[in-house]
Each structure stands twice: as C-alpha cells, then as structure tokens.
Amino acid sequence: MSEELLYTNDTLDFLPQSPAEIDDDYDLEECLSYLDDSSLEDLSERILGKDIFEDMDREDGVEEILADAIRDASEEEREQVLIDIYPEIRDAMLDSDEHDALCQELAMENFRATMSEQYGLLKDSEDYLFLGSNMGWQSLSGYKLANVSEPDDIIDALHGNYDFTAKIYHETDKPYLEASVSSHDAPMGEGYTIVPMQWMEKALKSDIGEKIQHVMLLDEDVCDAVREAVPALTKGKEAITAIEDFVLYEAYGPFNNNKDKKHELATELASFDFLKFKDHVNPNKEYYVIAEEAFYDGNEPYDYDHYDIGKYRLPGTPDEQLVKGIEATLEKGSAEDIKKMVDGLFSKNRANTIHELKTMNKELTK
C-alpha cells in the first residue's frame, strides 16, 4: 500500500530538497531572488563573464537574465552552478517569513483541493472523529468529535494553543486519515487517526473498528454521531428502543394485571429473532409502530388480543425456563430490570442474560 502526504506545515518540507529541484520543481528566477547582491555578482561573472551590475540594477530583472543564462549553459555547468548556489538559497528561504507564509497558504489550498476533488470531503459541514495517542508529555490517549467544514478545522482539532508541526497522510484503501503532530510537549510526535463520518461505516469494519466502538461506549455524543452516520447502526438502536418501549408499556399498561397476557408476551420474547427484525426496521417510524409490526405480525389490521411475532420467530420451541424467567421479570414490574432484560436478550450478552433468567426462575420456585 502507498501513503500520500496530504498536508504539512513543516517549513523544511517547503524547501527544495536537492539542487536539481531549484530548476525542476521551483521557479529558478524566484529562487535566485534569495541570493544577495554579492552572490549574484559572482554568478553573473561565472555565467556571463562580466559583472551584471555594471549595466543594470537589480530591480531591472537581473534574476530573469541569470536564470535564462543558467538554462542555456551546458548540462554539466548548469548542474554545478545549481549545486553551488543551493545552500545559500535554501538557507535564505528557511529564514524568510514571507516564503513560509506563502508556502503555508499554498499547502492549505492544496490540502483543500485534494480532500475535495480526490476524496469527496470538505464539500459540506460534517463531524469528524479524532483518535489520539502519545499526546503531550504524559503520552495520553484520547478522542475528540469536531465539526469540520474547512481544512483549517482539521488542523485546529489536532493541536492546542502552541507551536506545532503537523503532517496528514492517507494510506491507500484505508477509511481514515492519519496525522503526526510534534511540539515542545511531544517532541517524539503525537499520533492521530481522523475519521470523517461519511467514511464511518467502512471504518467500523476496519482495523480501528474496536477503538471506535470503545469510544462510542464512553461518549453519548460520539455514539449518536456514529449511529446517525451509519444507518445500519441506527436501525439497531431504533429496534431495541422500540422493543423496550413496547414491553414497558405492556407491562405497565392495559395488561398490567393480566397474567395470561404477560405469559404470552414472555413466550414471544423468548422466541424473538432480533437480528432478522432489525434488518427490516424503518427508523423513520414511531417506536410503537415499529414494535406493532413485530409483535402483531406486521399485518394490518392488527389483532391486539394476541401477540404474534410471525416471521421474526426463532425456529423450535422456546425454552420453558426462559419463558418463566421473562414472565417473572415482567411480574416484578421494575422498569430498570425490564430494560436490562430486553437489552440483554438482544445483545452480545444474550447467553449470559438467558442463563440469569433461567437461574432466577429456578430460585423463585424453590
């Protein structure tokens, strides 16, 4: 895989890296403007055989004449001239605030163009998730959710109010950007992973997926932003919330004292194929409508006298001990316990929840 440098504010990266670059990648005439009068005089005597300042002043276009003369020289002579003037030009550029400011501006413009044209980013405002490591002198890890509409917003999210050097890369086929930031507090460099929300679905399936999920557990704002960006996750959230609301309503509502209805609801819950249901959820509907379509078989007019999960039924007969454990939880009537039970039944913790419900029922019957 190849890695592309998208942005740098490192002054050294803005300088010609070799004598040949003075002419190949930079404007030779502009580069010659960084030489002082004495160096230009020596160069003119070497290339033209005379002191150019005898006939004209510097503002009359000395650099343009010398640039043309260097290009017209033999290849061997041209190469040697560039080698000789390279150190002075590079040092003068390094000391020039004007050169640095111009390069910083061009770097930001190029960053914007690449992000927009090559990656389809920065066209609208959207949230970005930043995952940091080795931050500060304590080498901390952390995260930040930031709204980004301009390239400056990305740079601002990478540092505090201090001098810093930042570089942003993208590795082919990776659904995220990577950045390194060096400063007085972190001379060895802080590392950042940058995830635009429009890349989040792929990022969750990548090598950073577990890190993102961990942050989602820690921060509700991050969780909501990720769920909004990834419709499949939103459907899961809507589905589980719909079932929670439905079961709580049934437990406290019209059938609060109806043991037969609670037994029937417990049976349906024990038989419910949540994964299949989640794939059919329309998150634009009200929670209770979503649940109605599940617990009344999705065929209107609904038969509200009987629960029937229909096509969302797991194969086989539900475990009797599990049904009794669910029923006992409904009878107990604790909203907290009911929500915990529903969450547990339809999550990665399902096996443990089923064991607890079956064990609880055995303890109640002793």
DRENDO-1510 file (C-alpha; in Angstrom, 1 decimal, always signed):
<recs>
REC; n; res; u; v; w
REC; 1; MET; +0.0; +0.0; +0.0 .
REC; 2; SER; +1.2; +3.5; -0.8 .
REC; 3; GLU; +1.0; +6.5; +1.5 .
REC; 4; GLU; +0.2; +10.0; +0.3 .
REC; 5; LEU; +1.2; +13.2; +2.2 .
REC; 6; LEU; -1.9; +15.4; +2.1 .
REC; 7; TYR; -0.7; +18.3; +4.2 .
REC; 8; THR; +2.4; +19.5; +6.0 .
REC; 9; ASN; +3.2; +22.8; +7.8 .
REC; 10; ASP; +6.8; +21.8; +8.3 .
REC; 11; THR; +8.9; +24.6; +6.9 .
REC; 12; LEU; +11.6; +22.1; +5.9 .
REC; 13; ASP; +9.1; +20.4; +3.6 .
REC; 14; PHE; +8.6; +23.6; +1.7 .
REC; 15; LEU; +12.3; +23.9; +0.7 .
REC; 16; PRO; +14.0; +22.4; -2.3 .
REC; 17; GLN; +15.4; +19.0; -1.2 .
REC; 18; SER; +18.2; +18.9; -3.8 .
REC; 19; PRO; +20.0; +21.3; -6.2 .
REC; 20; ALA; +18.1; +19.9; -9.2 .
REC; 21; GLU; +14.7; +20.9; -7.6 .
REC; 22; ILE; +15.7; +24.5; -7.8 .
REC; 23; ASP; +15.1; +24.3; -11.5 .
REC; 24; ASP; +12.8; +21.3; -11.8 .
REC; 25; ASP; +10.2; +21.9; -9.2 .
REC; 26; TYR; +10.7; +25.6; -8.3 .
REC; 27; ASP; +10.8; +28.8; -10.3 .
REC; 28; LEU; +14.5; +29.3; -10.9 .
REC; 29; GLU; +14.1; +33.1; -11.2 .
REC; 30; GLU; +12.3; +33.2; -7.9 .
REC; 31; CYS; +15.0; +31.1; -6.3 .
REC; 32; LEU; +17.7; +33.4; -7.5 .
REC; 33; SER; +15.9; +36.3; -5.7 .
REC; 34; TYR; +17.0; +34.8; -2.4 .
REC; 35; LEU; +20.7; +35.3; -3.3 .
REC; 36; ASP; +22.3; +38.6; -2.1 .
REC; 37; ASP; +24.0; +41.1; -4.5 .
REC; 38; SER; +27.5; +39.7; -3.9 .
REC; 39; SER; +26.4; +36.2; -4.8 .
REC; 40; LEU; +24.5; +37.4; -7.9 .
REC; 41; GLU; +27.6; +39.3; -9.0 .
REC; 42; ASP; +29.8; +36.2; -8.7 .
REC; 43; LEU; +27.2; +34.2; -10.5 .
REC; 44; SER; +27.0; +36.7; -13.4 .
REC; 45; GLU; +30.8; +36.8; -13.8 .
REC; 46; ARG; +30.8; +32.9; -13.9 .
REC; 47; ILE; +27.9; +32.6; -16.3 .
REC; 48; LEU; +28.0; +35.8; -18.4 .
REC; 49; GLY; +31.7; +36.6; -18.0 .
REC; 50; LYS; +31.0; +40.0; -16.5 .
REC; 51; ASP; +29.5; +41.8; -13.6 .
REC; 52; ILE; +25.9; +42.2; -14.5 .
REC; 53; PHE; +25.5; +45.2; -12.1 .
REC; 54; GLU; +27.8; +47.3; -14.3 .
REC; 55; ASP; +24.9; +47.5; -16.9 .
REC; 56; MET; +21.8; +47.3; -14.8 .
REC; 57; ASP; +20.3; +47.5; -11.3 .
REC; 58; ARG; +18.8; +44.5; -9.5 .
REC; 59; GLU; +15.2; +45.7; -9.9 .
REC; 60; ASP; +15.7; +45.8; -13.7 .
REC; 61; GLY; +15.3; +42.0; -13.9 .
REC; 62; VAL; +18.8; +40.6; -13.0 .
REC; 63; GLU; +17.3; +37.3; -11.8 .
REC; 64; GLU; +15.5; +36.7; -15.1 .
REC; 65; ILE; +18.6; +37.2; -17.2 .
REC; 66; LEU; +20.7; +35.0; -14.9 .
REC; 67; ALA; +18.0; +32.2; -14.9 .
REC; 68; ASP; +18.0; +32.2; -18.7 .
REC; 69; ALA; +21.8; +32.1; -18.8 .
REC; 70; ILE; +21.9; +29.1; -16.4 .
REC; 71; ARG; +19.4; +27.2; -18.5 .
REC; 72; ASP; +21.4; +27.9; -21.7 .
REC; 73; ALA; +24.6; +26.6; -20.2 .
REC; 74; SER; +25.8; +23.1; -20.8 .
REC; 75; GLU; +24.3; +20.4; -18.7 .
REC; 76; GLU; +27.5; +19.8; -16.7 .
REC; 77; GLU; +27.9; +23.5; -16.0 .
REC; 78; ARG; +24.2; +24.0; -15.1 .
REC; 79; GLU; +24.3; +21.1; -12.6 .
REC; 80; GLN; +27.5; +22.5; -10.9 .
REC; 81; VAL; +26.0; +26.0; -10.7 .
REC; 82; LEU; +22.9; +24.7; -9.0 .
REC; 83; ILE; +25.0; +22.7; -6.6 .
REC; 84; ASP; +27.0; +25.8; -5.7 .
REC; 85; ILE; +24.0; +28.1; -5.1 .
REC; 86; TYR; +21.7; +25.6; -3.5 .
REC; 87; PRO; +22.9; +26.0; +0.2 .
REC; 88; GLU; +22.5; +29.8; +0.2 .
REC; 89; ILE; +19.1; +29.7; -1.5 .
REC; 90; ARG; +17.8; +27.0; +0.9 .
REC; 91; ASP; +19.1; +28.9; +4.0 .
REC; 92; ALA; +17.6; +32.2; +2.8 .
REC; 93; MET; +14.2; +30.5; +2.2 .
REC; 94; LEU; +14.4; +29.0; +5.7 .
REC; 95; ASP; +14.9; +32.4; +7.2 .
REC; 96; SER; +12.2; +34.1; +5.2 .
REC; 97; ASP; +8.9; +34.7; +6.9 .
REC; 98; GLU; +7.4; +35.7; +3.6 .
REC; 99; HIS; +8.4; +32.4; +2.0 .
REC; 100; ASP; +7.0; +30.4; +4.9 .
REC; 101; ALA; +3.7; +32.3; +4.9 .
REC; 102; LEU; +3.3; +31.8; +1.1 .
REC; 103; CYS; +4.0; +28.1; +1.4 .
REC; 104; GLN; +1.6; +27.7; +4.3 .
REC; 105; GLU; -1.1; +29.2; +2.2 .
REC; 106; LEU; -0.4; +27.0; -0.8 .
REC; 107; ALA; -0.2; +23.9; +1.5 .
REC; 108; MET; -3.7; +24.7; +2.8 .
REC; 109; GLU; -5.1; +25.3; -0.7 .
REC; 110; ASN; -3.6; +22.0; -2.0 .
REC; 111; PHE; -5.0; +20.2; +1.1 .
REC; 112; ARG; -8.5; +21.5; +0.4 .
REC; 113; ALA; -8.3; +20.6; -3.3 .
REC; 114; THR; -7.1; +17.1; -2.6 .
REC; 115; MET; -9.7; +16.5; +0.1 .
REC; 116; SER; -12.5; +17.8; -2.1 .
REC; 117; GLU; -11.6; +16.5; -5.6 .
REC; 118; GLN; -9.8; +13.3; -4.7 .
REC; 119; TYR; -11.7; +12.1; -1.6 .
REC; 120; GLY; -15.1; +13.9; -1.9 .
REC; 121; LEU; -14.6; +15.5; +1.5 .
REC; 122; LEU; -15.0; +19.1; +2.8 .
REC; 123; LYS; -17.9; +19.8; +0.4 .
REC; 124; ASP; -20.3; +20.1; +3.3 .
REC; 125; SER; -20.0; +20.5; +7.1 .
REC; 126; GLU; -19.8; +17.1; +8.9 .
REC; 127; ASP; -18.5; +15.6; +12.1 .
REC; 128; TYR; -15.0; +14.0; +12.2 .
REC; 129; LEU; -13.8; +11.7; +14.9 .
REC; 130; PHE; -10.2; +12.2; +16.0 .
REC; 131; LEU; -8.5; +9.4; +17.9 .
REC; 132; GLY; -5.2; +10.4; +19.6 .
REC; 133; SER; -2.3; +8.6; +21.0 .
REC; 134; ASN; +1.0; +9.6; +22.7 .
REC; 135; MET; -0.5; +13.0; +23.4 .
REC; 136; GLY; +1.5; +15.5; +25.4 .
REC; 137; TRP; +4.4; +14.8; +27.8 .
REC; 138; GLN; +2.3; +12.1; +29.6 .
REC; 139; SER; +1.8; +10.2; +26.3 .
REC; 140; LEU; -2.0; +10.1; +26.8 .
REC; 141; SER; -4.7; +8.6; +24.6 .
REC; 142; GLY; -8.0; +10.3; +23.9 .
REC; 143; TYR; -10.6; +11.4; +21.3 .
REC; 144; LYS; -12.4; +14.4; +20.0 .
REC; 145; LEU; -15.6; +14.9; +18.0 .
REC; 146; ALA; -15.3; +18.0; +15.9 .
REC; 147; ASN; -17.4; +19.6; +13.2 .
REC; 148; VAL; -15.4; +20.2; +10.1 .
REC; 149; SER; -16.3; +22.4; +7.1 .
REC; 150; GLU; -12.8; +23.8; +6.3 .
REC; 151; PRO; -9.3; +22.3; +6.2 .
REC; 152; ASP; -8.4; +24.7; +9.0 .
REC; 153; ASP; -10.9; +22.9; +11.2 .
REC; 154; ILE; -9.0; +19.7; +10.9 .
REC; 155; ILE; -5.7; +21.4; +11.7 .
REC; 156; ASP; -7.2; +23.2; +14.7 .
REC; 157; ALA; -8.5; +20.0; +16.1 .
REC; 158; LEU; -5.0; +18.5; +16.1 .
REC; 159; HIS; -3.3; +20.9; +18.5 .
REC; 160; GLY; -3.8; +23.4; +21.3 .
REC; 161; ASN; -2.6; +27.0; +21.5 .
REC; 162; TYR; +1.0; +26.3; +20.9 .
REC; 163; ASP; +3.6; +26.0; +18.1 .
REC; 164; PHE; +3.4; +22.6; +16.4 .
REC; 165; THR; +4.4; +20.7; +13.2 .
REC; 166; ALA; +1.7; +18.6; +11.6 .
REC; 167; LYS; +1.6; +16.1; +8.7 .
REC; 168; ILE; -1.5; +14.4; +7.4 .
REC; 169; TYR; -1.4; +11.2; +5.4 .
REC; 170; HIS; -3.7; +8.8; +3.7 .
REC; 171; GLU; -2.8; +5.2; +3.0 .
REC; 172; THR; -4.4; +3.6; +0.0 .
REC; 173; ASP; -7.8; +1.9; +0.7 .
REC; 174; LYS; -7.8; +3.0; +4.4 .
REC; 175; PRO; -11.2; +4.5; +5.5 .
REC; 176; TYR; -9.4; +7.2; +7.6 .
REC; 177; LEU; -6.6; +9.7; +7.6 .
REC; 178; GLU; -3.6; +9.6; +9.8 .
REC; 179; ALA; -1.6; +12.6; +11.3 .
REC; 180; SER; +1.5; +13.1; +13.2 .
REC; 181; VAL; +1.9; +16.3; +15.4 .
REC; 182; SER; +5.2; +17.4; +17.0 .
REC; 183; SER; +5.5; +20.1; +19.6 .
REC; 184; HIS; +7.6; +21.1; +22.7 .
REC; 185; ASP; +5.4; +18.8; +24.8 .
REC; 186; ALA; +5.6; +15.9; +22.4 .
REC; 187; PRO; +8.9; +16.1; +20.5 .
REC; 188; MET; +8.6; +12.4; +19.5 .
REC; 189; GLY; +5.2; +13.1; +17.9 .
REC; 190; GLU; +1.6; +12.5; +18.7 .
REC; 191; GLY; -0.4; +10.2; +16.5 .
REC; 192; TYR; -3.9; +10.8; +15.3 .
REC; 193; THR; -6.5; +8.8; +13.3 .
REC; 194; ILE; -9.0; +11.0; +11.6 .
REC; 195; VAL; -12.4; +9.5; +10.6 .
REC; 196; PRO; -14.9; +11.6; +8.5 .
REC; 197; MET; -18.4; +10.4; +9.3 .
REC; 198; GLN; -19.1; +9.6; +5.7 .
REC; 199; TRP; -16.3; +7.0; +5.9 .
REC; 200; MET; -17.5; +5.7; +9.3 .
REC; 201; GLU; -19.3; +2.6; +8.0 .
REC; 202; LYS; -16.1; +1.2; +6.5 .
REC; 203; ALA; -14.0; +2.4; +9.4 .
REC; 204; LEU; -16.1; +0.4; +11.8 .
REC; 205; LYS; -15.2; -2.7; +9.8 .
REC; 206; SER; -11.5; -1.8; +9.6 .
REC; 207; ASP; -8.6; -2.3; +12.0 .
REC; 208; ILE; -9.7; +0.7; +14.0 .
REC; 209; GLY; -13.3; -0.5; +14.4 .
REC; 210; GLU; -12.9; -1.7; +18.0 .
REC; 211; LYS; -11.4; +1.6; +19.1 .
REC; 212; ILE; -14.3; +3.5; +17.7 .
REC; 213; GLN; -16.8; +1.2; +19.4 .
REC; 214; HIS; -15.0; +1.7; +22.7 .
REC; 215; VAL; -15.3; +5.5; +22.3 .
REC; 216; MET; -19.0; +5.1; +21.5 .
REC; 217; LEU; -19.5; +3.4; +24.8 .
REC; 218; LEU; -17.7; +6.3; +26.6 .
REC; 219; ASP; -19.4; +9.2; +24.9 .
REC; 220; GLU; -23.0; +9.6; +24.0 .
REC; 221; ASP; -22.4; +12.4; +21.6 .
REC; 222; VAL; -19.9; +10.2; +19.6 .
REC; 223; CYS; -22.3; +7.3; +19.8 .
REC; 224; ASP; -25.2; +9.4; +18.4 .
REC; 225; ALA; -22.9; +10.9; +15.6 .
REC; 226; VAL; -21.7; +7.5; +14.5 .
REC; 227; ARG; -25.2; +6.0; +14.6 .
REC; 228; GLU; -26.5; +8.9; +12.5 .
REC; 229; ALA; -23.7; +8.4; +10.0 .
REC; 230; VAL; -24.3; +4.6; +9.7 .
REC; 231; PRO; -27.9; +3.7; +9.0 .
REC; 232; ALA; -27.4; +0.0; +9.9 .
REC; 233; LEU; -26.5; +1.0; +13.5 .
REC; 234; THR; -29.4; +3.5; +13.7 .
REC; 235; LYS; -31.8; +0.7; +12.8 .
REC; 236; GLY; -30.4; -1.5; +15.6 .
REC; 237; LYS; -30.9; +1.3; +18.1 .
REC; 238; GLU; -34.4; +2.1; +16.9 .
REC; 239; ALA; -35.3; -1.6; +17.0 .
REC; 240; ILE; -34.1; -2.2; +20.6 .
REC; 241; THR; -35.6; +1.0; +21.8 .
REC; 242; ALA; -38.9; +0.1; +20.2 .
REC; 243; ILE; -39.0; -3.3; +21.9 .
REC; 244; GLU; -38.0; -1.7; +25.3 .
REC; 245; ASP; -40.8; +0.9; +25.0 .
REC; 246; PHE; -43.3; -1.8; +23.9 .
REC; 247; VAL; -42.5; -4.2; +26.6 .
REC; 248; LEU; -42.6; -1.5; +29.3 .
REC; 249; TYR; -45.9; -0.2; +28.0 .
REC; 250; GLU; -47.4; -3.7; +28.0 .
REC; 251; ALA; -46.0; -4.4; +31.5 .
REC; 252; TYR; -47.5; -1.2; +33.0 .
REC; 253; GLY; -50.4; -0.6; +30.6 .
REC; 254; PRO; -53.7; -2.3; +30.0 .
REC; 255; PHE; -52.5; -5.8; +30.7 .
REC; 256; ASN; -50.7; -4.9; +33.9 .
REC; 257; ASN; -52.7; -7.4; +36.0 .
REC; 258; ASN; -53.3; -9.9; +33.2 .
REC; 259; LYS; -51.0; -12.9; +33.9 .
REC; 260; ASP; -52.1; -14.7; +30.7 .
REC; 261; LYS; -51.0; -11.7; +28.5 .
REC; 262; LYS; -47.7; -11.5; +30.3 .
REC; 263; HIS; -47.1; -15.2; +29.8 .
REC; 264; GLU; -47.9; -14.8; +26.1 .
REC; 265; LEU; -45.6; -11.8; +25.8 .
REC; 266; ALA; -42.9; -13.7; +27.6 .
REC; 267; THR; -43.3; -16.6; +25.2 .
REC; 268; GLU; -43.0; -14.3; +22.2 .
REC; 269; LEU; -39.9; -12.5; +23.6 .
REC; 270; ALA; -38.2; -15.9; +24.2 .
REC; 271; SER; -38.8; -16.8; +20.6 .
REC; 272; PHE; -37.9; -13.4; +19.0 .
REC; 273; ASP; -35.3; -13.3; +16.2 .
REC; 274; PHE; -34.0; -9.8; +16.8 .
REC; 275; LEU; -31.4; -9.8; +14.0 .
REC; 276; LYS; -34.0; -10.5; +11.4 .
REC; 277; PHE; -36.3; -7.9; +12.9 .
REC; 278; LYS; -33.5; -5.3; +13.0 .
REC; 279; ASP; -32.8; -5.7; +9.3 .
REC; 280; HIS; -36.5; -4.8; +8.5 .
REC; 281; VAL; -36.8; -1.8; +10.7 .
REC; 282; ASN; -37.7; +1.6; +9.2 .
REC; 283; PRO; -36.1; +4.1; +11.6 .
REC; 284; ASN; -38.4; +6.9; +10.3 .
REC; 285; LYS; -41.5; +5.3; +12.0 .
REC; 286; GLU; -42.6; +5.9; +15.6 .
REC; 287; TYR; -41.2; +3.4; +18.1 .
REC; 288; TYR; -44.6; +1.9; +18.9 .
REC; 289; VAL; -45.4; +1.4; +15.2 .
REC; 290; ILE; -42.1; -0.4; +14.8 .
REC; 291; ALA; -43.0; -2.7; +17.7 .
REC; 292; GLU; -46.6; -3.2; +16.5 .
REC; 293; GLU; -45.2; -4.5; +13.2 .
REC; 294; ALA; -43.2; -7.0; +15.1 .
REC; 295; PHE; -45.5; -8.2; +17.9 .
REC; 296; TYR; -48.7; -8.2; +15.8 .
REC; 297; ASP; -47.2; -10.0; +12.8 .
REC; 298; GLY; -47.0; -6.9; +10.6 .
REC; 299; ASN; -50.4; -7.5; +9.0 .
REC; 300; GLU; -52.9; -4.7; +9.5 .
REC; 301; PRO; -55.5; -4.6; +10.9 .
REC; 302; TYR; -53.6; -5.9; +13.9 .
REC; 303; ASP; -55.1; -8.4; +16.3 .
REC; 304; TYR; -54.4; -6.6; +19.6 .
REC; 305; ASP; -55.8; -9.6; +21.6 .
REC; 306; HIS; -52.8; -11.8; +20.8 .
REC; 307; TYR; -49.1; -11.2; +20.4 .
REC; 308; ASP; -47.7; -12.9; +17.2 .
REC; 309; ILE; -44.1; -12.2; +16.1 .
REC; 310; GLY; -44.8; -14.2; +12.9 .
REC; 311; LYS; -41.8; -14.1; +10.5 .
REC; 312; TYR; -39.5; -13.0; +13.3 .
REC; 313; ARG; -39.8; -16.2; +15.2 .
REC; 314; LEU; -36.8; -18.3; +16.0 .
REC; 315; PRO; -37.0; -22.0; +14.9 .
REC; 316; GLY; -38.1; -24.5; +17.5 .
REC; 317; THR; -40.0; -24.3; +20.8 .
REC; 318; PRO; -38.9; -21.6; +23.3 .
REC; 319; ASP; -37.2; -22.9; +26.5 .
REC; 320; GLU; -39.9; -23.1; +29.2 .
REC; 321; GLN; -37.5; -22.0; +31.9 .
REC; 322; LEU; -36.6; -18.9; +29.9 .
REC; 323; VAL; -40.2; -18.1; +29.4 .
REC; 324; LYS; -40.8; -18.3; +33.1 .
REC; 325; GLY; -37.8; -16.1; +33.8 .
REC; 326; ILE; -39.0; -13.4; +31.4 .
REC; 327; GLU; -42.5; -13.7; +32.9 .
REC; 328; ALA; -41.2; -13.3; +36.4 .
REC; 329; THR; -39.3; -10.2; +35.4 .
REC; 330; LEU; -42.5; -8.7; +33.9 .
REC; 331; GLU; -44.4; -9.6; +37.0 .
REC; 332; LYS; -41.8; -8.0; +39.2 .
REC; 333; GLY; -42.6; -4.7; +37.3 .
REC; 334; SER; -39.2; -3.0; +37.7 .
REC; 335; ALA; -38.7; -0.7; +34.7 .
REC; 336; GLU; -34.9; -0.9; +35.2 .
REC; 337; ASP; -35.0; -4.7; +35.3 .
REC; 338; ILE; -37.2; -4.9; +32.2 .
REC; 339; LYS; -35.0; -2.6; +30.2 .
REC; 340; LYS; -31.9; -4.6; +31.3 .
REC; 341; MET; -33.6; -7.8; +30.4 .
REC; 342; VAL; -34.6; -6.6; +26.9 .
REC; 343; ASP; -31.1; -5.2; +26.2 .
REC; 344; GLY; -29.5; -8.4; +27.4 .
REC; 345; LEU; -31.7; -10.7; +25.3 .
REC; 346; PHE; -30.9; -8.8; +22.1 .
REC; 347; SER; -27.2; -8.1; +22.5 .
REC; 348; LYS; -23.9; -9.9; +22.6 .
REC; 349; ASN; -24.7; -10.6; +26.2 .
REC; 350; ARG; -27.7; -12.8; +25.2 .
REC; 351; ALA; -26.2; -16.1; +26.5 .
REC; 352; ASN; -25.5; -14.7; +30.0 .
REC; 353; THR; -28.9; -13.0; +30.1 .
REC; 354; ILE; -30.7; -16.2; +29.3 .
REC; 355; HIS; -28.7; -18.1; +31.9 .
REC; 356; GLU; -29.6; -15.5; +34.5 .
REC; 357; LEU; -33.3; -15.5; +33.6 .
REC; 358; LYS; -33.4; -19.3; +33.8 .
REC; 359; THR; -31.5; -19.4; +37.1 .
REC; 360; MET; -33.7; -16.7; +38.5 .
REC; 361; ASN; -36.8; -18.7; +37.8 .
REC; 362; LYS; -35.3; -21.8; +39.5 .
REC; 363; GLU; -34.5; -19.7; +42.6 .
REC; 364; LEU; -38.0; -18.3; +42.7 .
REC; 365; THR; -39.6; -21.8; +42.5 .
REC; 366; LYS; -37.5; -23.1; +45.4 .
</recs>
